[in-house]
Amino acid sequence: MSENQQIKSIIESLLFVSEKPLMLEQIKDVLEGVDIASIRQLITELKSDYQSRACGMDIVEVAGGFQMCTSGSSAPYLKKFYKIKHAEKLTMPTLETLAIVAYKQPVTRIEIESIRGVNVDGVIKSLTDKGLIRIAGRRDSPGRPFVYGTTRLFLEYFGLKSLDELPKIEEFVKAAAKAQEENAAEKVEEKGEEKIEEKKEEQNESTEPAQENR
C-alpha cells in the first residue's frame, strides 16, 4: 500500500467514526506532517472513488467540514428498511421564526415579533435549546437587546456548507411547508397502524375466554 493510499484510508476511517462533520484542521492534527491541501485532495479522491464504484456511501462538505453519509440514491430504501421517523420535527411557527433569524441575522426578538406578529419568547428559547440559534451579541440601541444568529448546527441540520447556500426565503418556507405536510401524512399513517394493532389486540383478547371455555 502506497503512503498516499494509507493516508487516504486513515482519513476514510476518521470520517466514518465521526458523528459530526470533521474540519480539515482536525484531520491535520491527527495526520502529522500532512498539509491541508493534501488532505482536501485525498478527500476529493475518496469521493471520486465512491462515485466511480456507484458506492452506497458519499462524502459531503457541510458546515465548514466533511462528513461521510449514505448516497442519495439509497435514501428511499433506507427509509423503507428502517421506517425512519425524525425524532424531533420543527413546527411551522418554529420554522418561520428560524427563517427570519437566518435571513435577517443579527436580529432582535422585537424585530422578529414585528415580522411574525406574535410573541416568540417560547420559540426563541426552543430554538436556542436545540442549538439552532444563539445569542450573537447586543444591539447598540436603548436597552441593548440581544441579537440572534444561526449556529453551525443549523448548517448541519439543513445540509448547508455556509449561509451563502441559503435559498430564497420563499423557497425555504415552501420547502418547510412541504416537510410539514409529509410529517402530517406520516403521523396519520402511524396512527392508522396503531389503530389496526389495537383492533387486533382487542380481537385476540375477546377470543381467548371463548377458547378457554371449550
N, C-alpha and C positions, 0 to 999 in steps of 0.2 A: 504494500500500500504506500503510495507517494505521500510526502509530507502534507501537500495541499488536500489530498483526499482524507487524510487523517484529521486535519483541522476541520474540514467540512463535516465529517462525521461527528466531531465533538459539538460543533455548532448545532447540528440537527438534534443531537441529544438534549442540549440545553433548551432549545425551543420546545422540544417535546415535553419536558418535565415542568416547564414554567407555566403557571396558571395565568400570568399576565404578560402583556407584550414586553419583550426584552429590548432595552436600549442598546445601541451599538457599544456604548461605553461600558455597559455591564458585561457584555461578551468579551470586550477587550481586557477587562480586569481579570477574567478567567484565563484567557489565552495570552500569556505573557509573550511579548515580542512580536505580536501580530497587530498591524495598524488598522485603523478604522476603515480605510479604503479597501483593504484586502478582505476584511470581514464582510463588508457590503457586497463585494464582488462574489464571494463564496456563497452568500445567501441568494444572490441572483442566480447563480449556477444551480443551487439546490432547487429553487423554484422552477427553473427550466427543466431540470431532471424530472421533477414530478409531472410537469405538463407533457413532456415528450413520452412518458410512460402511461399517460392517462390515469395517473395515480389518484387514489381517493383522498389524498392529503394535499394541502396547499400551504403556502406561507404568504401572509398578508402584512402590509405595512399599516399600522394603526396606532393612533395616539402617540406618534413620535418613536414607536418601537416596532418590533417584528414579532408576529405570533403565528404558531402553527395551528391550522384548523382543517376541518374536513372540506372537500371540494364542494362547490355549489351544486354540481350535478348530482351529488349524493343526498342532498337535503331532503327531498321527498321520501326517500327510502328510510332515512334515519328517523324522520318524524313518524313514519308508519311503524317502524320497529319499536321505537321507544315510547310512542304515543306522547311525544313531547308536549308538555304544557308549561308555559312560562310560570314560574312560581309567583312572580310578582309583576302584575301588569300596571302600567301607568294609566290613570283615569284621564278622560278628556280634559277636565279642568286643570289637572296637573300638567298634561302635555302642552296646553295652551300657555300656561304660566312659564313652563320651561322654554318654549319657543320665544317668548318675549325676552327672557333673560339672555338666551343665546344670540338673538339678533340685535338687542339694544344694549348689551353689556358695555360698560358697567352701568347698572340701573338700580334705582332705589325701589323700596316697597311701594311708596306713594305713586311713583311713575307706573309701576306695574298695575296698581289698582285703578289708576286713571284710564288705562287702556282696557282692562278687563271689566271694570265697572262693579267689581265685588271685592270684599275683603279677602286678602290672600295670605294672612298670617299662618294659617294651618298648612297651606300648600307649600309655602316657603320653608317651613320647619320640616315638612315631609321630604322635600327635595334635598334639603341640607343634610338630614339624617341619612338619606340614601347615598349621599356623596356625589350627587349630580351637579349641585351648585355650591358655591362657597361665598363667604364674605370677602370681597376683594379690596375693601378699604372703606373710606368715608368720603362723602361728597362735601366739598368746601362750600357749604351753604348753611343758613341758620339751622341750628340743631345738629349739624354734622351727621346726617343719617348714613346708615350703612349702605354700601352699594354691593350688588351681587353679580357674580360671573359664573361661567361654567367651569367644570373641572376636567382633568384628564380622564376620569371615569366616564364622563359624559361622552367624550370622543370614542372610548372603547364601547360604550353601550350602543351607540349608533354606527359603529364601524367607520369612523372618520379619521383620516390622517391628521387633519387640522381643521380649524374653524373656516378656513378658506374653502373647504369642500361642502359647507352647508348649502343645501338647495335653497331656492327662493322660498320665502316664508309660506306662500300659497301652496307650494308643493309639499312642504314639511307638514302643514296642517292636513292636507289631503291624504298624505301617507299615514299620518297619525289616525285619522278618521277611519281609514281602511283597516288599520291594525285593530282598532276598537271593534269594528264590525266582525272581523274574524274571531276576535276574542269572545264576543257575544255568541256567535254561532257555535264555538267550541263549548261554551257553558251550557247552551241549550242541548247540544248533543250529549254532554256529560250528564246533565240532569235526566235526559231520556234514558240513558244506560242505567243510571241509578234506580229509576222507577221500575225498569224491567227486572233488575236484580231483586228489588224489594218485593215485586209481584211474585217472582219465582220462590222466594223465601216464604212468603205467606202461603202459597200453594203447597209447598213441602210440609209446612207446619200443620196445615189443615188435613193433610192425608195421613200423617203419622199416627194420630189417635185411632183412625179408622183401621189401619193395618194392625195395630196392637190388639184391637177388639176381636179380630178374626181368630 
